[in-house]
Amino acid sequence: DVFRPPPLYSWLSVCVGTGVQLGISMCILVIFACAGFLSPANRGALMQAMLFLFAFTGSFGGFTSGRLFRMFGGCRWKTNGLTAGLLFPGVCFGVFFLLNLLIWSHQSSGAVPFGTLFALLAMWLLISLPLVMIGAYFGFKMQPLEPPVRTNQIPRQVPAQPWFVNSAVCICVGGVLPFGAVFVEVFYVLSSVW
């Protein structure tokens, strides 16, 4: 039952493809930073390099998304490729644009100029999106990955879970425990300083 396709396999393949794209671009960025190509004195060089690397590693994300989509039995690879190329960058660009509008409305000098926003949009739509679509095409055209075992026709019944396995409880406990540990450590550090 582990290899049974999930109900929202298209979204899963898009998220995995975007994660692969982010992971590869982060690894290349860390290698460049460790090699000394990105100077900390140059303000904004790290972010600029990350944006360029994310745009140019789009084919890896599209390939992973298309291959996983094909493995789950999907047939509309163009929709999957467009979703992989537009979802994460679109959300990031939308949030960045709205925050920049707020900064513009306060007439701050920290606002990003319109030309830079247009260049980011052009880099996204003219470089990253075609690379994601090319990667999705090649990933979809490859032989699908076959699971090592055959899945049953009838899915297993999932037993009722106890109350402490509920999502809301896990979210609260997962947030309270690290916060409590950090709070105690910071409290001891600050009390020893003052």
N, CA and C atoms as a LAMMPS dump frame, in Angstrom:
ITEM: TIMESTEP
0
ITEM: NUMBER OF ATOMS
582
ITEM: BOX BOUNDS ff ff ff
-5.0000000000000000e+02 5.0000000000000000e+02
-5.0000000000000000e+02 5.0000000000000000e+02
-5.0000000000000000e+02 5.0000000000000000e+02
ITEM: ATOMS id mol type element x y z
1 1 1 N 0.809 -1.211 0
2 1 2 C 0 0 0
3 1 3 C 0.845 1.266 0
4 2 1 N 2.145 1.116 0.25
5 2 2 C 3.015 2.288 0.261
6 2 3 C 3.155 2.861 -1.146
7 3 1 N 3.132 2.023 -2.155
8 3 2 C 3.352 2.474 -3.529
9 3 3 C 2.061 2.815 -4.253
10 4 1 N 0.939 2.881 -3.554
11 4 2 C -0.319 3.265 -4.172
12 4 3 C -0.287 4.774 -4.462
13 5 1 N -0.7 5.203 -5.657
14 5 2 C -0.675 6.642 -5.951
15 5 3 C -1.591 7.415 -5.002
16 6 1 N -1.13 8.539 -4.497
17 6 2 C -1.972 9.337 -3.599
18 6 3 C -3.095 10.014 -4.376
19 7 1 N -4.106 10.513 -3.663
20 7 2 C -5.222 11.16 -4.365
21 7 3 C -4.814 12.421 -5.126
22 8 1 N -3.908 13.196 -4.596
23 8 2 C -3.47 14.44 -5.247
24 8 3 C -2.045 14.281 -5.775
25 9 1 N -1.846 13.272 -6.627
26 9 2 C -0.49 12.971 -7.085
27 9 3 C 0.087 14.073 -7.952
28 10 1 N -0.754 14.847 -8.619
29 10 2 C -0.242 15.948 -9.428
30 10 3 C 0.415 17.006 -8.546
31 11 1 N -0.242 17.353 -7.431
32 11 2 C 0.329 18.342 -6.516
33 11 3 C 1.589 17.805 -5.859
34 12 1 N 1.607 16.515 -5.542
35 12 2 C 2.803 15.924 -4.949
36 12 3 C 3.977 15.998 -5.913
37 13 1 N 3.737 15.669 -7.177
38 13 2 C 4.832 15.712 -8.145
39 13 3 C 5.324 17.145 -8.361
40 14 1 N 4.419 18.113 -8.339
41 14 2 C 4.825 19.515 -8.482
42 14 3 C 5.673 19.948 -7.292
43 15 1 N 5.244 19.586 -6.082
44 15 2 C 5.997 19.977 -4.88
45 15 3 C 7.358 19.295 -4.824
46 16 1 N 7.433 18.026 -5.223
47 16 2 C 8.725 17.331 -5.234
48 16 3 C 9.641 17.939 -6.286
49 17 1 N 9.108 18.253 -7.464
50 17 2 C 9.92 18.883 -8.499
51 17 3 C 10.447 20.241 -8.077
52 18 1 N 9.604 21.036 -7.426
53 18 2 C 10.054 22.346 -6.933
54 18 3 C 11.101 22.173 -5.841
55 19 1 N 10.919 21.171 -4.981
56 19 2 C 11.911 20.91 -3.937
57 19 3 C 13.251 20.492 -4.512
58 20 1 N 13.231 19.675 -5.562
59 20 2 C 14.484 19.278 -6.221
60 20 3 C 15.153 20.498 -6.842
61 21 1 N 14.369 21.346 -7.473
62 21 2 C 14.925 22.56 -8.074
63 21 3 C 15.543 23.462 -7.008
64 22 1 N 14.848 23.654 -5.907
65 22 2 C 15.4 24.463 -4.816
66 22 3 C 16.646 23.824 -4.22
67 23 1 N 16.605 22.508 -4.024
68 23 2 C 17.743 21.809 -3.424
69 23 3 C 18.99 21.882 -4.285
70 24 1 N 18.839 21.672 -5.594
71 24 2 C 20.002 21.732 -6.486
72 24 3 C 20.557 23.146 -6.536
73 25 1 N 19.681 24.138 -6.627
74 25 2 C 20.178 25.516 -6.68
75 25 3 C 20.844 25.92 -5.363
76 26 1 N 20.316 25.436 -4.229
77 26 2 C 20.958 25.724 -2.934
78 26 3 C 22.329 25.065 -2.842
79 27 1 N 22.445 23.819 -3.297
80 27 2 C 23.744 23.132 -3.245
81 27 3 C 24.781 23.85 -4.095
82 28 1 N 24.399 24.258 -5.304
83 28 2 C 25.334 24.994 -6.161
84 28 3 C 25.697 26.331 -5.527
85 29 1 N 24.722 26.988 -4.911
86 29 2 C 24.981 28.271 -4.255
87 29 3 C 25.954 28.117 -3.09
88 30 1 N 25.777 27.073 -2.289
89 30 2 C 26.684 26.843 -1.155
90 30 3 C 28.086 26.532 -1.658
91 31 1 N 28.198 25.761 -2.737
92 31 2 C 29.517 25.457 -3.294
93 31 3 C 30.193 26.727 -3.786
94 32 1 N 29.444 27.589 -4.489
95 32 2 C 30.018 28.852 -4.954
96 32 3 C 30.417 29.754 -3.788
97 33 1 N 29.598 29.782 -2.744
98 33 2 C 29.911 30.63 -1.591
99 33 3 C 31.144 30.112 -0.862
100 34 1 N 31.262 28.791 -0.719
101 34 2 C 32.44 28.222 -0.044
102 34 3 C 33.705 28.396 -0.866
103 35 1 N 33.569 28.407 -2.186
104 35 2 C 34.736 28.587 -3.051
105 35 3 C 35.183 30.043 -3.107
106 36 1 N 34.374 30.957 -2.579
107 36 2 C 34.759 32.357 -2.524
108 36 3 C 34.294 33.183 -3.705
109 37 1 N 33.415 32.638 -4.551
110 37 2 C 32.917 33.406 -5.693
111 37 3 C 31.937 34.494 -5.266
112 38 1 N 31.248 34.295 -4.141
113 38 2 C 30.268 35.264 -3.658
114 38 3 C 30.833 35.982 -2.441
115 39 1 N 31.177 37.219 -2.61
116 39 2 C 31.766 37.983 -1.527
117 39 3 C 30.674 38.517 -0.606
118 40 1 N 30.871 38.38 0.726
119 40 2 C 29.88 38.958 1.634
120 40 3 C 29.872 40.482 1.609
121 41 1 N 30.921 41.095 1.077
122 41 2 C 30.974 42.55 1.002
123 41 3 C 30.012 43.088 -0.055
124 42 1 N 29.745 42.292 -1.087
125 42 2 C 28.829 42.711 -2.138
126 42 3 C 27.405 42.43 -1.684
127 43 1 N 26.7 43.481 -1.318
128 43 2 C 25.362 43.343 -0.756
129 43 3 C 24.372 42.872 -1.817
130 44 1 N 23.665 41.818 -1.532
131 44 2 C 22.663 41.297 -2.45
132 44 3 C 23.186 40.292 -3.453
133 45 1 N 24.478 39.986 -3.425
134 45 2 C 25.029 39.045 -4.406
135 45 3 C 24.504 37.633 -4.173
136 46 1 N 24.321 37.278 -2.913
137 46 2 C 23.832 35.936 -2.594
138 46 3 C 22.406 35.745 -3.096
139 47 1 N 21.552 36.723 -2.88
140 47 2 C 20.168 36.628 -3.34
141 47 3 C 20.089 36.649 -4.862
142 48 1 N 20.903 37.468 -5.481
143 48 2 C 20.914 37.533 -6.935
144 48 3 C 21.385 36.21 -7.531
145 49 1 N 22.418 35.63 -6.948
146 49 2 C 22.908 34.332 -7.432
147 49 3 C 21.857 33.248 -7.228
148 50 1 N 21.131 33.305 -6.114
149 50 2 C 20.098 32.308 -5.864
150 50 3 C 18.97 32.412 -6.886
151 51 1 N 18.575 33.622 -7.229
152 51 2 C 17.519 33.8 -8.226
153 51 3 C 17.956 33.288 -9.6
154 52 1 N 19.196 33.583 -9.983
155 52 2 C 19.703 33.09 -11.26
156 52 3 C 19.797 31.57 -11.259
157 53 1 N 20.303 31.002 -10.184
158 53 2 C 20.432 29.548 -10.118
159 53 3 C 19.071 28.869 -10.116
160 54 1 N 18.098 29.44 -9.411
161 54 2 C 16.76 28.854 -9.408
162 54 3 C 16.16 28.889 -10.809
163 55 1 N 16.394 29.979 -11.529
164 55 2 C 15.852 30.076 -12.885
165 55 3 C 16.515 29.074 -13.819
166 56 1 N 17.819 28.892 -13.681
167 56 2 C 18.538 28.038 -14.621
168 56 3 C 18.525 26.56 -14.243
169 57 1 N 18.034 26.211 -13.056
170 57 2 C 17.895 24.795 -12.698
171 57 3 C 16.452 24.326 -12.859
172 58 1 N 15.669 25.05 -13.625
173 58 2 C 14.275 24.694 -13.828
174 58 3 C 14.102 23.353 -14.522
175 59 1 N 15.05 22.973 -15.381
176 59 2 C 14.904 21.703 -16.094
177 59 3 C 14.967 20.517 -15.138
178 60 1 N 15.747 20.628 -14.06
179 60 2 C 15.812 19.53 -13.083
180 60 3 C 14.477 19.37 -12.353
181 61 1 N 13.881 20.488 -11.979
182 61 2 C 12.585 20.438 -11.314
183 61 3 C 11.499 19.914 -12.23
184 62 1 N 11.505 20.354 -13.478
185 62 2 C 10.513 19.88 -14.436
186 62 3 C 10.679 18.401 -14.738
187 63 1 N 11.928 17.953 -14.849
188 63 2 C 12.191 16.536 -15.11
189 63 3 C 11.675 15.665 -13.973
190 64 1 N 11.98 16.068 -12.745
191 64 2 C 11.525 15.292 -11.592
192 64 3 C 10.009 15.289 -11.5
193 65 1 N 9.403 16.441 -11.722
194 65 2 C 7.953 16.536 -11.658
195 65 3 C 7.293 15.679 -12.733
196 66 1 N 7.798 15.75 -13.956
197 66 2 C 7.233 14.972 -15.045
198 66 3 C 7.409 13.475 -14.855
199 67 1 N 8.568 13.078 -14.373
200 67 2 C 8.822 11.641 -14.163
201 67 3 C 7.941 11.086 -13.053
202 68 1 N 7.811 11.819 -11.967
203 68 2 C 6.962 11.363 -10.868
204 68 3 C 5.493 11.356 -11.287
205 69 1 N 5.093 12.357 -12.069
206 69 2 C 3.725 12.426 -12.564
207 69 3 C 3.414 11.222 -13.451
208 70 1 N 4.356 10.835 -14.279
209 70 2 C 4.17 9.67 -15.146
210 70 3 C 4.143 8.389 -14.319
211 71 1 N 4.946 8.312 -13.276
212 71 2 C 4.963 7.115 -12.441
213 71 3 C 3.613 6.898 -11.772
214 72 1 N 2.946 7.984 -11.395
215 72 2 C 1.645 7.87 -10.747
216 72 3 C 0.509 7.643 -11.737
217 73 1 N 0.803 7.645 -13.018
218 73 2 C -0.224 7.356 -14.017
219 73 3 C -0.88 8.591 -14.597
220 74 1 N -0.263 9.751 -14.446
221 74 2 C -0.835 10.965 -15.015
222 74 3 C -0.635 11.013 -16.52
223 75 1 N -1.485 11.763 -17.202
224 75 2 C -1.369 11.835 -18.664
225 75 3 C -1.253 13.273 -19.18
226 76 1 N -1.589 14.275 -18.39
227 76 2 C -1.539 15.672 -18.851
228 76 3 C -0.239 16.318 -18.368
229 77 1 N 0.848 16.032 -19.066
230 77 2 C 2.155 16.502 -18.629
231 77 3 C 2.307 18.007 -18.806
232 78 1 N 1.604 18.594 -19.769
233 78 2 C 1.726 20.046 -19.98
234 78 3 C 1.145 20.816 -18.799
235 79 1 N 0.001 20.353 -18.312
236 79 2 C -0.593 20.999 -17.136
237 79 3 C 0.311 20.845 -15.927
238 80 1 N 0.876 19.658 -15.781
239 80 2 C 1.789 19.418 -14.658
240 80 3 C 3.033 20.287 -14.764
241 81 1 N 3.587 20.401 -15.974
242 81 2 C 4.781 21.234 -16.164
243 81 3 C 4.492 22.702 -15.913
244 82 1 N 3.347 23.186 -16.395
245 82 2 C 2.986 24.589 -16.142
246 82 3 C 2.763 24.851 -14.654
247 83 1 N 2.127 23.907 -13.989
248 83 2 C 1.919 24.086 -12.545
249 83 3 C 3.255 24.089 -11.811
250 84 1 N 4.162 23.204 -12.212
251 84 2 C 5.485 23.161 -11.57
252 84 3 C 6.265 24.446 -11.824
253 85 1 N 6.095 25.02 -13.001
254 85 2 C 6.842 26.235 -13.329
255 85 3 C 6.216 27.509 -12.799
256 86 1 N 4.91 27.466 -12.485
257 86 2 C 4.223 28.691 -12.079
258 86 3 C 3.855 28.753 -10.606
259 87 1 N 3.724 27.622 -9.932
260 87 2 C 3.171 27.633 -8.58
261 87 3 C 4.098 28.325 -7.578
262 88 1 N 5.249 27.762 -7.322
263 88 2 C 6.14 28.328 -6.303
264 88 3 C 6.679 29.706 -6.692
265 89 1 N 7.214 29.876 -7.917
266 89 2 C 7.672 31.227 -8.263
267 89 3 C 6.536 32.242 -8.304
268 90 1 N 5.335 31.806 -8.704
269 90 2 C 4.211 32.726 -8.751
270 90 3 C 3.798 33.209 -7.378
271 91 1 N 3.759 32.293 -6.424
272 91 2 C 3.411 32.687 -5.053
273 91 3 C 4.472 33.616 -4.49
274 92 1 N 5.739 33.275 -4.7
275 92 2 C 6.828 34.13 -4.191
276 92 3 C 6.802 35.507 -4.839
277 93 1 N 6.612 35.548 -6.157
278 93 2 C 6.583 36.829 -6.842
279 93 3 C 5.374 37.648 -6.41
280 94 1 N 4.228 37.004 -6.232
281 94 2 C 3.032 37.721 -5.795
282 94 3 C 3.192 38.341 -4.422
283 95 1 N 3.738 37.575 -3.478
284 95 2 C 3.959 38.106 -2.13
285 95 3 C 4.978 39.237 -2.164
286 96 1 N 6.062 39.038 -2.943
287 96 2 C 7.086 40.077 -3.054
288 96 3 C 6.513 41.34 -3.678
289 97 1 N 5.672 41.192 -4.69
290 97 2 C 5.088 42.351 -5.362
291 97 3 C 4.138 43.101 -4.434
292 98 1 N 3.318 42.367 -3.664
293 98 2 C 2.407 43.033 -2.731
294 98 3 C 3.17 43.778 -1.637
295 99 1 N 4.209 43.147 -1.102
296 99 2 C 5.016 43.84 -0.086
297 99 3 C 5.72 45.056 -0.675
298 100 1 N 6.155 44.926 -1.921
299 100 2 C 6.807 46.061 -2.569
300 100 3 C 5.805 47.185 -2.832
301 101 1 N 4.55 46.841 -3.139
302 101 2 C 3.522 47.874 -3.289
303 101 3 C 3.302 48.629 -1.985
304 102 1 N 3.31 47.906 -0.882
305 102 2 C 3.175 48.573 0.417
306 102 3 C 4.355 49.505 0.684
307 103 1 N 5.544 49.073 0.324
308 103 2 C 6.723 49.937 0.513
309 103 3 C 6.641 51.143 -0.412
310 104 1 N 6.175 50.944 -1.645
311 104 2 C 5.987 52.065 -2.57
312 104 3 C 4.963 53.06 -2.031
313 105 1 N 3.894 52.547 -1.42
314 105 2 C 2.848 53.442 -0.928
315 105 3 C 3.353 54.336 0.205
316 106 1 N 4.357 53.883 0.931
317 106 2 C 4.96 54.698 1.983
318 106 3 C 6.134 55.525 1.461
319 107 1 N 6.365 55.468 0.161
320 107 2 C 7.416 56.229 -0.52
321 107 3 C 8.78 56.016 0.123
322 108 1 N 9.085 54.744 0.385
323 108 2 C 10.362 54.387 0.985
324 108 3 C 11.422 54.232 -0.094
325 109 1 N 12.656 54.499 0.281
326 109 2 C 13.755 54.325 -0.669
327 109 3 C 14.169 52.861 -0.775
328 110 1 N 13.638 52 0.095
329 110 2 C 13.979 50.581 0.054
330 110 3 C 13.143 49.786 -0.932
331 111 1 N 12.254 50.443 -1.663
332 111 2 C 11.41 49.74 -2.628
333 111 3 C 12.234 49.306 -3.834
334 112 1 N 11.883 48.155 -4.365
335 112 2 C 12.548 47.647 -5.561
336 112 3 C 11.977 48.384 -6.773
337 113 1 N 12.838 48.883 -7.655
338 113 2 C 12.337 49.624 -8.825
339 113 3 C 11.508 48.735 -9.752
340 114 1 N 10.641 49.382 -10.535
341 114 2 C 9.771 48.653 -11.442
342 114 3 C 10.569 47.908 -12.501
343 115 1 N 11.664 48.463 -12.948
344 115 2 C 12.499 47.792 -13.954
345 115 3 C 13.075 46.481 -13.439
346 116 1 N 13.461 46.462 -12.177
347 116 2 C 13.983 45.231 -11.585
348 116 3 C 12.883 44.181 -11.457
349 117 1 N 11.683 44.614 -11.077
350 117 2 C 10.558 43.679 -11.006
351 117 3 C 10.23 43.12 -12.391
352 118 1 N 10.286 43.961 -13.405
353 118 2 C 10.04 43.493 -14.765
354 118 3 C 11.12 42.515 -15.21
355 119 1 N 12.372 42.777 -14.828
356 119 2 C 13.463 41.852 -15.17
357 119 3 C 13.274 40.504 -14.478
358 120 1 N 12.827 40.529 -13.216
359 120 2 C 12.547 39.271 -12.515
360 120 3 C 11.42 38.498 -13.183
361 121 1 N 10.376 39.217 -13.561
362 121 2 C 9.252 38.574 -14.237
363 121 3 C 9.679 37.989 -15.576
364 122 1 N 10.496 38.719 -16.32
365 122 2 C 10.983 38.22 -17.608
366 122 3 C 11.886 37.009 -17.423
367 123 1 N 12.741 37.041 -16.398
368 123 2 C 13.617 35.893 -16.142
369 123 3 C 12.799 34.663 -15.771
370 124 1 N 11.731 34.874 -15.03
371 124 2 C 10.876 33.767 -14.626
372 124 3 C 10.128 33.187 -15.823
373 125 1 N 9.487 34.064 -16.616
374 125 2 C 8.636 33.58 -17.698
375 125 3 C 9.403 33.209 -18.96
376 126 1 N 10.576 33.798 -19.193
377 126 2 C 11.307 33.539 -20.431
378 126 3 C 12.465 32.562 -20.274
379 127 1 N 12.926 32.337 -19.036
380 127 2 C 14.033 31.399 -18.827
381 127 3 C 13.575 30.2 -18.018
382 128 1 N 13.027 30.452 -16.844
383 128 2 C 12.703 29.352 -15.941
384 128 3 C 11.54 28.505 -16.45
385 129 1 N 10.462 29.135 -16.875
386 129 2 C 9.287 28.377 -17.314
387 129 3 C 9.57 27.503 -18.535
388 130 1 N 10.258 28.002 -19.582
389 130 2 C 10.588 27.086 -20.685
390 130 3 C 11.504 25.938 -20.265
391 131 1 N 12.45 26.202 -19.362
392 131 2 C 13.317 25.121 -18.896
393 131 3 C 12.529 24.068 -18.113
394 132 1 N 11.572 24.517 -17.307
395 132 2 C 10.722 23.565 -16.579
396 132 3 C 9.905 22.737 -17.558
397 133 1 N 9.371 23.36 -18.591
398 133 2 C 8.574 22.622 -19.573
399 133 3 C 9.427 21.627 -20.361
400 134 1 N 10.654 22.004 -20.702
401 134 2 C 11.553 21.069 -21.398
402 134 3 C 11.876 19.885 -20.496
403 135 1 N 12.175 20.17 -19.23
404 135 2 C 12.45 19.086 -18.289
405 135 3 C 11.243 18.196 -18.071
406 136 1 N 10.048 18.792 -17.992
407 136 2 C 8.825 17.996 -17.81
408 136 3 C 8.571 17.116 -19.029
409 137 1 N 8.868 17.616 -20.212
410 137 2 C 8.684 16.817 -21.429
411 137 3 C 9.589 15.587 -21.4
412 138 1 N 10.88 15.811 -21.143
413 138 2 C 11.81 14.682 -21.128
414 138 3 C 11.542 13.731 -19.967
415 139 1 N 11.122 14.265 -18.825
416 139 2 C 10.794 13.4 -17.695
417 139 3 C 9.558 12.56 -17.963
418 140 1 N 8.584 13.129 -18.662
419 140 2 C 7.359 12.388 -18.96
420 140 3 C 7.585 11.349 -20.047
421 141 1 N 8.504 11.61 -20.968
422 141 2 C 8.75 10.681 -22.07
423 141 3 C 9.606 9.49 -21.65
424 142 1 N 10.265 9.56 -20.52
425 142 2 C 11.064 8.417 -20.054
426 142 3 C 10.146 7.309 -19.555
427 143 1 N 10.717 6.107 -19.459
428 143 2 C 9.954 4.992 -18.913
429 143 3 C 9.565 5.314 -17.478
430 144 1 N 8.322 5.058 -17.09
431 144 2 C 7.936 5.346 -15.7
432 144 3 C 8.637 4.41 -14.722
433 145 1 N 8.881 4.926 -13.548
434 145 2 C 9.487 4.103 -12.508
435 145 3 C 8.485 3.038 -12.067
436 146 1 N 8.954 1.83 -11.957
437 146 2 C 8.084 0.732 -11.537
438 146 3 C 8.317 0.445 -10.06
439 147 1 N 7.243 0.296 -9.279
440 147 2 C 7.438 -0.068 -7.869
441 147 3 C 8 -1.49 -7.762
442 148 1 N 8.795 -1.751 -6.733
443 148 2 C 9.432 -3.071 -6.625
444 148 3 C 8.458 -4.194 -6.285
445 149 1 N 7.296 -3.867 -5.766
446 149 2 C 6.292 -4.884 -5.434
447 149 3 C 4.961 -4.481 -6.047
448 150 1 N 4.079 -5.454 -6.182
449 150 2 C 2.757 -5.208 -6.742
450 150 3 C 1.834 -4.728 -5.623
451 151 1 N 1.037 -3.712 -5.913
452 151 2 C 0.097 -3.218 -4.908
453 151 3 C -1.21 -3.979 -5.012
454 152 1 N -1.884 -4.156 -3.897
455 152 2 C -3.166 -4.848 -3.872
456 152 3 C -4.24 -4.011 -4.559
457 153 1 N -5.238 -4.697 -5.136
458 153 2 C -6.339 -3.98 -5.76
459 153 3 C -7.216 -3.29 -4.723
460 154 1 N -7.379 -3.938 -3.567
461 154 2 C -8.22 -3.391 -2.508
462 154 3 C -7.31 -2.729 -1.474
463 155 1 N -7.481 -1.435 -1.242
464 155 2 C -6.624 -0.783 -0.241
465 155 3 C -6.952 -1.264 1.169
466 156 1 N -5.935 -1.274 2.002
467 156 2 C -6.13 -1.684 3.396
468 156 3 C -6.937 -0.648 4.16
469 157 1 N -7.641 -1.134 5.145
470 157 2 C -8.413 -0.235 6.008
471 157 3 C -7.46 0.426 7.002
472 158 1 N -7.516 1.742 7.116
473 158 2 C -6.681 2.464 8.07
474 158 3 C -7.412 2.495 9.403
475 159 1 N -6.785 1.985 10.466
476 159 2 C -7.483 1.979 11.765
477 159 3 C -7.626 3.398 12.32
478 160 1 N -8.569 3.544 13.235
479 160 2 C -8.789 4.847 13.881
480 160 3 C -7.565 5.22 14.706
481 161 1 N -7.149 6.467 14.612
482 161 2 C -5.947 6.933 15.296
483 161 3 C -6.303 7.502 16.66
484 162 1 N -5.4 7.362 17.643
485 162 2 C -5.67 7.969 18.957
486 162 3 C -5.648 9.499 18.861
487 163 1 N -6.13 10.161 19.913
488 163 2 C -6.298 11.613 19.888
489 163 3 C -4.985 12.363 19.753
490 164 1 N -3.891 11.802 20.287
491 164 2 C -2.623 12.538 20.259
492 164 3 C -1.926 12.443 18.906
493 165 1 N -2.462 11.696 17.966
494 165 2 C -1.903 11.635 16.625
495 165 3 C -2.639 12.607 15.703
496 166 1 N -3.616 13.319 16.228
497 166 2 C -4.366 14.303 15.472
498 166 3 C -3.423 15.4 14.949
499 167 1 N -3.713 15.938 13.774
500 167 2 C -2.839 16.942 13.159
501 167 3 C -2.703 18.192 14.021
502 168 1 N -3.794 18.654 14.617
503 168 2 C -3.734 19.873 15.427
504 168 3 C -2.839 19.683 16.642
505 169 1 N -2.915 18.529 17.271
506 169 2 C -2.069 18.252 18.446
507 169 3 C -0.612 18.168 18.033
508 170 1 N -0.331 17.498 16.928
509 170 2 C 1.053 17.378 16.465
510 170 3 C 1.637 18.745 16.088
511 171 1 N 0.821 19.605 15.489
512 171 2 C 1.303 20.941 15.125
513 171 3 C 1.619 21.75 16.382
514 172 1 N 0.74 21.693 17.37
515 172 2 C 0.967 22.454 18.605
516 172 3 C 2.195 21.945 19.353
517 173 1 N 2.306 20.643 19.491
518 173 2 C 3.451 20.075 20.218
519 173 3 C 4.735 20.32 19.443
520 174 1 N 4.668 20.196 18.122
521 174 2 C 5.851 20.447 17.305
522 174 3 C 6.324 21.884 17.362
523 175 1 N 5.45 22.811 17.691
524 175 2 C 5.867 24.203 17.82
525 175 3 C 6.227 24.597 19.233
526 176 1 N 5.552 23.996 20.225
527 176 2 C 5.783 24.379 21.621
528 176 3 C 7.115 23.84 22.134
529 177 1 N 7.461 22.616 21.78
530 177 2 C 8.696 22.019 22.299
531 177 3 C 9.954 22.781 21.872
532 178 1 N 10.153 23.083 20.586
533 178 2 C 11.349 23.872 20.24
534 178 3 C 11.316 25.27 20.835
535 179 1 N 10.128 25.883 20.878
536 179 2 C 10.044 27.22 21.458
537 179 3 C 10.427 27.196 22.935
538 180 1 N 9.933 26.189 23.668
539 180 2 C 10.274 26.088 25.089
540 180 3 C 11.759 25.898 25.313
541 181 1 N 12.393 25.045 24.5
542 181 2 C 13.836 24.809 24.651
543 181 3 C 14.63 26.076 24.353
544 182 1 N 14.281 26.776 23.292
545 182 2 C 14.992 28.006 22.937
546 182 3 C 14.737 29.083 23.973
547 183 1 N 13.507 29.178 24.465
548 183 2 C 13.18 30.194 25.461
549 183 3 C 14.003 30.01 26.732
550 184 1 N 14.13 28.771 27.195
551 184 2 C 14.911 28.511 28.412
552 184 3 C 16.371 28.858 28.186
553 185 1 N 16.93 28.477 27.032
554 185 2 C 18.338 28.78 26.757
555 185 3 C 18.578 30.291 26.671
556 186 1 N 17.71 30.98 25.962
557 186 2 C 17.878 32.428 25.826
558 186 3 C 17.676 33.116 27.171
559 187 1 N 16.763 32.62 27.994
560 187 2 C 16.548 33.201 29.312
561 187 3 C 17.806 33.089 30.169
562 188 1 N 18.45 31.909 30.154
563 188 2 C 19.677 31.741 30.937
564 188 3 C 20.813 32.602 30.393
565 189 1 N 20.91 32.729 29.091
566 189 2 C 21.971 33.562 28.511
567 189 3 C 21.753 35.014 28.887
568 190 1 N 20.535 35.491 28.726
569 190 2 C 20.267 36.905 29.03
570 190 3 C 20.352 37.196 30.516
571 191 1 N 19.957 36.246 31.371
572 191 2 C 20.072 36.489 32.807
573 191 3 C 21.525 36.493 33.26
574 192 1 N 22.401 35.777 32.568
575 192 2 C 23.817 35.81 32.954
576 192 3 C 24.488 37.084 32.455
577 193 1 N 23.969 37.68 31.38
578 193 2 C 24.549 38.909 30.85
579 193 3 C 24.163 40.09 31.73
580 194 1 N 22.888 40.158 32.15
581 194 2 C 22.46 41.296 32.968
582 194 3 C 22.516 40.918 34.41
